[in-house]
Amino acid sequence: MTVSHHPLLDEFPQLREQLHERKLADRHVARLAEDYENLDKRIVRVENGIEALPDAALEDLKKQRLQLKDQLYALLTAPTGA
């Protein structure tokens, strides 16, 4: 079974425009989004058997991905000027 990638645009389809605008205007958001995408791609490689990693390390990566996703969601949904 092949595991699929979880791009941010699929995770937050309702925030597509905000994500694009914030990535262009805010280096911090752009870096978090890039970190998320890179981490997600690595998780997919591990889950698909392309890269070896112990289960505990994989779980840590998944927790990091979730933290990044939560941070990005909070930034994208915060009131303007917050």
PyMOL commands that set and color helices and strands:
alter all, ss='L'
color gray80, all
select helices_A, chain A and resi 8-11+13-25+27-47+55-77
alter helices_A, ss='H'
color red, helices_A
deselect
rebuild
show_as cartoon
